Amino acid sequence: MESVNSLGRRKTSVARVVLNEGSGEITVNGVDGKEYFPITVQQFKLNQPFKLTGTEGKYDVTITVDGGGITGQVEAARLGIARALVAIDANHKPALKAEDLMTRNPKEVERKKFGRKKARKRYQFSKR
């Protein structure tokens, strides 16, 4: 099997994922995945597509992630891994779709409007 490339996005984070057959090592920006994402919830999200499809320890993952915060980056990586697993075997799609891992989260930061402090926050109103 040759490598499978996929892309995942979340807010302003972009994750490029490369899946190869291997022993289950996850590398993020040249660093071990558990070191780059130290919080257990983030590690759970990173391994979630493998647990749902029963492919834990079968693939080596190389992720290049850029932009956004740490949570956006891990969710972008999760989407990229899920898309790569579906590219390898289309039978994985129903299990991943049931857990909502195949959907790109469309939430983005709302732009700031003129005449306001932020997107919706207003300056203090003075009646007198």
C-alpha positions as CSV (number, residue, x, y, z in Angstrom):
1,M,0.0,0.0,0.0
2,E,1.3,3.4,-0.9
3,S,0.7,6.5,1.3
4,V,-2.7,8.1,1.5
5,N,-2.9,11.9,1.7
6,S,-5.9,13.9,3.1
7,L,-6.7,17.3,4.5
8,G,-8.7,18.4,7.5
9,R,-9.8,21.9,8.5
10,R,-11.3,23.5,11.6
11,K,-11.7,27.3,12.2
12,T,-8.3,28.6,10.9
13,S,-6.4,25.3,11.4
14,V,-5.3,23.2,8.5
15,A,-4.0,19.6,8.9
16,R,-2.3,17.7,6.2
17,V,-2.4,14.0,7.0
18,V,-0.3,11.2,5.4
19,L,-1.2,7.6,6.3
20,N,1.2,4.7,5.8
21,E,1.1,1.1,6.9
22,G,3.1,0.7,10.1
23,S,3.0,0.3,13.8
24,G,0.7,3.1,14.9
25,E,3.1,5.9,15.4
26,I,1.6,9.4,15.2
27,T,3.9,12.3,14.4
28,V,2.7,15.9,14.5
29,N,5.0,18.6,13.0
30,G,8.0,16.3,13.5
31,V,7.2,15.7,17.2
32,D,5.5,12.7,18.8
33,G,1.7,13.1,18.9
34,K,1.5,12.6,22.7
35,E,4.1,15.3,23.2
36,Y,2.4,17.8,20.8
37,F,-1.1,17.1,22.2
38,P,-0.4,16.4,25.9
39,I,-3.9,16.6,27.2
40,T,-5.8,13.3,27.4
41,V,-8.9,14.6,25.7
42,Q,-6.8,15.8,22.7
43,Q,-5.1,12.4,22.5
44,F,-8.6,10.7,22.6
45,K,-9.8,12.9,19.8
46,L,-6.6,12.1,17.8
47,N,-7.1,8.3,18.2
48,Q,-10.9,8.3,17.9
49,P,-11.1,7.4,14.1
50,F,-8.8,4.4,14.6
51,K,-10.9,3.1,17.6
52,L,-14.2,3.4,15.7
53,T,-12.9,1.6,12.7
54,G,-10.8,-1.0,14.6
55,T,-7.5,0.0,12.9
56,E,-5.5,0.9,16.0
57,G,-1.8,0.2,15.5
58,K,-2.1,-0.5,11.8
59,Y,-1.0,2.8,10.3
60,D,1.7,5.3,10.9
61,V,0.4,8.9,10.7
62,T,2.4,12.0,9.8
63,I,0.5,15.2,10.4
64,T,1.5,18.7,9.4
65,V,-0.8,21.2,11.2
66,D,-0.8,24.9,10.8
67,G,-2.8,27.9,12.2
68,G,-5.4,28.3,14.9
69,G,-5.3,27.0,18.5
70,I,-4.5,23.6,19.9
71,T,-8.1,22.3,20.0
72,G,-8.8,23.5,16.4
73,Q,-5.6,21.7,15.3
74,V,-6.5,18.4,16.9
75,E,-10.0,18.5,15.5
76,A,-8.6,19.3,12.0
77,A,-6.2,16.4,12.4
78,R,-9.1,14.1,13.4
79,L,-11.0,15.0,10.3
80,G,-8.0,14.4,8.1
81,I,-7.4,11.0,9.6
82,A,-11.1,10.0,9.2
83,R,-11.0,11.1,5.5
84,A,-7.8,9.1,4.9
85,L,-9.3,6.0,6.5
86,V,-12.3,6.3,4.2
87,A,-10.0,6.7,1.2
88,I,-8.3,3.4,2.2
89,D,-11.6,1.5,2.8
90,A,-15.0,2.9,2.1
91,N,-16.6,0.5,4.5
92,H,-15.3,2.6,7.4
93,K,-17.5,5.6,6.4
94,P,-20.8,4.6,8.2
95,A,-19.1,4.1,11.6
96,L,-17.2,7.4,11.3
97,K,-20.3,9.3,10.0
98,A,-22.4,8.0,12.9
99,E,-20.0,9.7,15.3
100,D,-20.0,12.9,13.1
101,L,-16.3,12.6,12.2
102,M,-16.9,13.0,8.4
103,T,-18.4,16.5,8.7
104,R,-16.3,19.6,8.6
105,N,-17.3,21.9,11.4
106,P,-18.3,25.2,9.7
107,K,-18.0,27.5,12.7
108,E,-15.7,30.4,11.9
109,V,-14.9,33.7,13.8
110,E,-17.4,36.4,13.0
111,R,-15.9,39.5,11.5
112,K,-15.6,42.8,13.4
113,K,-18.2,45.4,12.3
114,F,-17.4,49.1,12.1
115,G,-18.8,51.3,14.9
116,R,-18.5,48.4,17.4
117,K,-15.8,47.1,19.7
118,K,-16.0,43.5,18.4
119,A,-18.3,41.6,16.2
120,R,-21.4,42.2,18.4
121,K,-20.2,44.1,21.4
122,R,-21.3,47.7,21.4
123,Y,-20.0,50.8,23.0
124,Q,-21.7,51.8,26.2
125,F,-25.0,53.6,25.6
126,S,-25.5,56.8,27.6
127,K,-29.0,58.2,27.8
128,R,-28.0,61.6,29.4
